[in-house]
Amino acid sequence: MNPDSDQFSSLDFSVRLQEEIKKFALIKEVPQNAELMHEGQFVNIIPIVLKGLVKVFTRHEDKELLLYYIKPGETCIISFNAALSNSASKAYAVSEEDSKILLIPTEKIFVWMKEFPELNSLFFQQYNNRYNELIEMVNKVLFEKMDKRLHEYLKTKSKISQKNILKISHQQIANDLGTAREVVTRVLKKLEHEKKVIQVKDGIKVLR
């Protein structure tokens, strides 16, 4: 699908940049749980999420660890870095929900960054945001107890997805937090006892 002007509502792009994007970029609609990038993949397009939500994570053997979410108007810095250095991706990306993604050829990105300041601003801002998020994630892994990590994870996920009830399994949570399913089950019971969450038929509801 070729982009049109209505697709750029979440992006602060000039009319001239939008016209360039219309010529060379594509928009792809992807269903929930579609793999968009895997470790070891070489990158030739840079994604910008227009609608939906994308999860970026790393994996080691049977363990996963959530790195960050890509929301509308944001891009994937790991993809950008892999393209910039002509190296393989070091992470995975999967759509958390049905999503609409703008796909820009990498060779155009690097040309346009010299011409359009707003594109530079987008990537520099994303670098800053992701750096801060990754530092925060490392601090949580190293220094915070699992009950606080899990509670903050659920609150953040509920806010990002704008959903009152999170339809997510204990195993999915364990994957994102890099822990065991049994640990998640035990900690969720503790959070329920503290009236911070409640487990309902459709999923998990954050109370406070």
C-alpha positions as CSV (number, residue, x, y, z in Angstrom):
1,M,0.0,0.0,0.0
2,N,1.4,3.4,-1.0
3,P,1.1,6.1,1.7
4,D,-1.1,9.2,1.5
5,S,-1.2,12.4,3.5
6,D,-3.8,11.1,6.0
7,Q,-1.4,8.4,7.1
8,F,1.1,10.9,8.6
9,S,-1.1,12.3,11.3
10,S,1.2,10.9,14.0
11,L,4.3,12.3,12.4
12,D,5.6,15.9,12.4
13,F,6.8,15.8,8.8
14,S,6.9,18.7,6.3
15,V,4.8,18.5,3.1
16,R,8.0,18.1,1.0
17,L,9.2,15.1,3.1
18,Q,5.7,13.6,2.9
19,E,5.8,13.9,-0.9
20,E,9.2,12.1,-1.0
21,I,7.9,9.3,1.3
22,K,4.9,8.8,-1.0
23,K,7.2,8.1,-3.9
24,F,9.5,5.6,-2.3
25,A,8.0,4.2,0.9
26,L,5.3,1.6,1.5
27,I,2.7,1.0,4.2
28,K,2.2,-2.5,5.5
29,E,-0.6,-3.7,7.6
30,V,0.4,-6.6,9.9
31,P,-1.7,-8.8,12.2
32,Q,-1.0,-9.3,15.9
33,N,2.0,-11.5,16.7
34,A,3.6,-11.1,13.3
35,E,7.4,-11.3,13.4
36,L,8.9,-8.1,11.9
37,M,12.6,-8.6,12.6
38,H,14.7,-11.4,13.9
39,E,18.2,-11.6,15.4
40,G,20.8,-12.0,12.6
41,Q,18.7,-10.3,10.0
42,F,20.2,-7.6,7.8
43,V,18.1,-4.5,7.6
44,N,17.2,-2.7,4.3
45,I,14.1,-0.9,5.5
46,I,13.5,1.4,8.5
47,P,10.0,1.0,10.1
48,I,7.9,3.8,11.6
49,V,4.8,2.7,13.4
50,L,1.7,4.6,12.3
51,K,-0.9,2.6,14.2
52,G,-0.7,-0.3,16.7
53,L,2.2,-1.4,18.9
54,V,5.4,-3.3,18.3
55,K,7.5,-5.1,20.9
56,V,11.3,-5.3,20.6
57,F,13.1,-7.9,22.6
58,T,16.2,-10.0,22.9
59,R,16.4,-13.8,23.3
60,H,19.0,-16.1,24.8
61,E,18.3,-19.9,24.6
62,D,14.8,-20.2,26.0
63,K,14.8,-16.8,27.8
64,E,13.5,-13.5,26.4
65,L,13.8,-9.9,27.7
66,L,11.7,-7.0,26.7
67,L,13.8,-4.0,25.5
68,Y,11.1,-1.5,24.5
69,Y,7.8,-0.9,22.8
70,I,7.4,1.1,19.5
71,K,4.3,3.3,19.6
72,P,2.7,5.3,16.8
73,G,5.0,8.0,15.6
74,E,8.1,6.1,16.7
75,T,10.7,4.0,15.0
76,C,13.1,1.1,15.8
77,I,16.6,2.3,16.8
78,I,18.0,-1.2,16.7
79,S,16.9,-1.4,13.0
80,F,18.4,2.0,12.3
81,N,21.7,1.1,14.0
82,A,21.9,-2.2,12.1
83,A,21.3,-0.4,8.8
84,L,23.7,2.4,9.7
85,S,26.6,0.0,10.5
86,N,25.6,-2.6,7.8
87,S,25.4,-5.2,10.5
88,A,22.9,-7.9,11.5
89,S,20.1,-7.1,13.9
90,K,20.7,-8.0,17.6
91,A,17.0,-8.2,18.5
92,Y,13.6,-9.4,17.5
93,A,10.5,-7.3,16.8
94,V,6.9,-8.6,16.9
95,S,3.6,-6.8,16.5
96,E,1.7,-6.7,19.9
97,E,-1.5,-5.9,18.1
98,D,-2.8,-5.3,14.5
99,S,-0.5,-2.6,13.3
100,K,0.1,-0.3,10.4
101,I,3.8,0.4,9.6
102,L,5.6,2.8,7.3
103,L,8.5,1.1,5.6
104,I,11.2,3.4,4.3
105,P,14.2,2.1,2.3
106,T,17.4,2.6,4.2
107,E,19.2,4.3,1.3
108,K,16.5,7.0,1.3
109,I,16.6,7.5,5.0
110,F,20.3,8.5,4.9
111,V,19.8,10.8,2.0
112,W,16.7,12.4,3.5
113,M,18.4,13.0,6.9
114,K,20.7,15.4,5.2
115,E,17.8,17.3,3.7
116,F,15.0,17.2,6.3
117,P,15.8,18.4,9.8
118,E,12.5,16.8,11.2
119,L,13.8,13.4,10.2
120,N,17.0,14.0,12.1
121,S,15.0,15.1,15.1
122,L,12.9,12.0,15.0
123,F,15.9,9.7,15.2
124,F,17.9,11.7,17.7
125,Q,14.9,11.8,20.0
126,Q,14.3,8.1,19.6
127,Y,18.0,7.4,20.4
128,N,17.6,9.5,23.6
129,N,14.3,7.8,24.6
130,R,15.6,4.3,24.0
131,Y,18.9,4.9,25.8
132,N,17.0,6.1,28.9
133,E,14.6,3.2,28.7
134,L,17.4,0.6,28.4
135,I,19.2,2.2,31.4
136,E,16.0,2.0,33.4
137,M,15.4,-1.6,32.3
138,V,18.9,-2.6,33.4
139,N,18.5,-0.9,36.8
140,K,15.2,-2.7,37.3
141,V,16.6,-6.1,36.4
142,L,19.6,-5.6,38.7
143,F,18.1,-3.7,41.7
144,E,14.3,-4.0,41.9
145,K,12.4,-6.9,43.4
146,M,10.2,-8.9,41.0
147,D,6.9,-7.8,42.5
148,K,7.7,-4.1,41.8
149,R,9.0,-5.0,38.3
150,L,5.9,-7.0,37.4
151,H,3.6,-4.3,38.8
152,E,5.3,-1.5,36.8
153,Y,5.4,-3.7,33.7
154,L,1.6,-4.3,33.9
155,K,0.9,-0.6,34.5
156,T,3.1,0.4,31.6
157,K,1.6,-2.2,29.3
158,S,-2.0,-1.1,30.2
159,K,-1.1,2.6,29.6
160,I,0.6,1.9,26.2
161,S,-2.0,-0.4,24.9
162,Q,-4.8,1.8,26.4
163,K,-6.6,-1.4,27.5
164,N,-8.2,-1.9,30.9
165,I,-7.8,-5.7,30.8
166,L,-4.6,-7.2,29.5
167,K,-5.1,-10.4,27.6
168,I,-1.7,-11.9,28.3
169,S,-0.5,-15.2,29.6
170,H,1.8,-15.8,32.6
171,Q,4.4,-17.3,30.1
172,Q,4.3,-14.1,27.9
173,I,4.9,-12.0,31.0
174,A,7.8,-14.3,32.1
175,N,9.3,-14.0,28.6
176,D,9.2,-10.2,28.7
177,L,10.7,-10.0,32.1
178,G,13.3,-12.7,31.6
179,T,12.1,-14.9,34.4
180,A,10.2,-18.2,34.9
181,R,6.4,-18.6,34.5
182,E,6.2,-20.0,38.1
183,V,7.7,-16.8,39.4
184,V,5.2,-14.7,37.6
185,T,2.3,-16.8,38.9
186,R,3.5,-16.5,42.5
187,V,4.1,-12.8,42.2
188,L,0.7,-12.1,40.6
189,K,-1.0,-13.8,43.6
190,K,1.0,-11.5,45.9
191,L,-0.1,-8.4,43.9
192,E,-3.7,-9.7,44.0
193,H,-3.5,-10.0,47.8
194,E,-2.2,-6.4,47.9
195,K,-5.2,-5.3,45.7
196,K,-2.9,-3.9,43.0
197,V,-4.2,-6.3,40.3
198,I,-7.0,-8.7,39.8
199,Q,-7.0,-11.8,37.5
200,V,-10.2,-12.1,35.6
201,K,-11.5,-14.5,33.0
202,D,-10.3,-12.3,30.1
203,G,-6.9,-11.5,31.5
204,I,-5.3,-9.2,34.1
205,K,-6.7,-5.9,35.3
206,V,-4.5,-3.3,36.9
207,L,-6.3,-1.7,39.9
208,R,-3.7,0.8,41.0
